[in-house]
């Protein structure tokens, strides 16, 4: 197996960081720490575990933080993810994605600790907990 040196450039675009800067300016409503269990991934085929883990994180955050659009609570993670830029109501920080994919597609972690921030406009941002 060939090992590659770590990348010196960030793996995410500057457009994503612009969204997080905008979120930092908005008024914060809620901040919560969650440990999201990913143990049920052993029932999923090995070659699909990491993408399913990302969807499980999105579903968990949508269920517990209840993102809103135009005063209406979004019930599914696909509704919260839909749109681009300002229309999106659920943002997963790239380090969360990198942590889940760190051991490859077949062996994601059994749980992940995240910090979820909900803003006045109803959008939710998910960061790795320190």
Buried (B, 14 or more C-beta within 10 A) or exposed (E): EEEEEEEEEEEBEEEEEEBBEBBEEEEEEEEEEBEBEBEEBEEBEEEEBBBBBBEBBBBBBBEEBBBBBEEEEBEEBEBBBBEEEEEBBBBBBBBBBEBBBEEEBEEBBEEBEBBBBBBEBBBBBBBBEE
